[in-house]
Amino acid sequence: MTDNYDDAGGQRGYVYRACLVATLGGLLFGYDTAVISGGIGFLKQFFALNEWQEGWAASSALLGCVIGVSLAGLMSDRFGRRKALIVAAVCFLVSAIGTALPRTLTEFVVFRALGGVGVGIASMVSPMYIAEVSPARLRGRLVSVNQIAIASGMLVVYFVNYFIALGKPEAWNVNSGWRWMFGSEAVPCVIFLLLLFAVPESPRWLAGRGKHEQALAILRRIGGVRQAQREMEEIEQALAEEPVSLRQLLHPGMMKIVVIGVVLAVLQQVTGINVILYYAPKIFESLGAVADTAMLNTIVIGGSMVAFTVVAIGCVDRWGRRPLLLLASAGMAVCLFAFSGVAYLQKTGPWALLLILGYIASFSIAMGPVVWVVLSEIFPNRVRGRALSVATFFLWIANYLVSQTFPVLNDHPLLVKHFHHAFPFWVYGALCVLALFFVWRWIPETKGRTLEEIEQYWKRTNG
């Protein structure tokens, strides 16, 4: 039978279907966060925003993300991974409708933040769910598919934004075009919500709730009878140990793992990726590109992100996590320093786009997908939801700070006078160098290990 992983009967199709539905959370993550790139210029004109208000309109969703990840750990641990994703889908849907119909900036921000709550939940629960239903030898690849979904969501909305605005008078885009951009998200939201009712709950969560027969039945379909029995024994052994509270995450051995996860999550964001994804048209226009060209460049960026994330899937379980993260950090640093030189010299033409594409390629090879793989792997089973929630909480705080401050760092008259829009990219490049050192010093290789084996590794190194 072609669906078998092995002679014991693990079903490939069953695993892929469950993971595919979960990755739709990633697609909406990408769609919701990137829709602002096309609408922010028109929104700024419609509400007559200054630089700080522009940053607030763009980054308000990220405060919602912070709330979302604050709730996601406890929610997913108490009610299950699938129910948490259902809540995320509802938040996405209400936000899509609300951000299409605001009468004031405050109304827009409230609904935008609600969408951020959905993003925060999905950003944590989707990769965790995929990791918990995936066989060890496919886990890196399948969790990385979630990053493809995020990148695909961004690419799709870049196209949607472009075609909504294409050929329309600027006055129409300022009054109505941006509303259609935000409202378009309702369609994938409904699809995601309906499909979630057709996927199983995480077997590791079921086992933690004492539903051992249900968990074992799902594990048999995932990996076959023998593998299911072995994993079930490992899960029960891990769960039999003393439960860990949120306060106990601060104990020395556990705190080390949490701090490593938090720093890695923050470095993913402060190295500048969402500045490119949220403000790409603005960046290219500041270098002299016309509006249509700037939006087309954004589509090229989105396409390259999808393409190189696909490459990452083929490499993450073959090359390992550490080598890819080291390669990505170095590549991002080189491209950002070079781009800051182009911005400082005020050069237009293909070099700016090529350097941004080099940065996107480096990020997409590892810093995007592989960081999520590592974060979904390194925490012990019994506290994975809460620990991952802490790491993702700080990830979104970092994202908010970068997104809120970029318009000021890029457009402040004093900085523009001396640095010509180059200053923020020097900062992000230096943080890429910091990421390179951190990965080299602190990130272990997790390729090919079960989640329980990774937990035992931390016990040995902490012990």
Helices and strands as residue ranges (DSSP letters): H 12-47, H 51-79, H 81-100, H 105-133, H 136-165, H 170-172, I 173-177, H 178-183, H 186-195, G 196-198, H 203-208, H 212-223, H 225-240, G 247-250, H 252-270, H 273-286, H 291-319, H 321-345, H 350-362, I 363-367, H 369-377, G 381-383, H 384-411, H 413-419, H 423-442, H 451-462
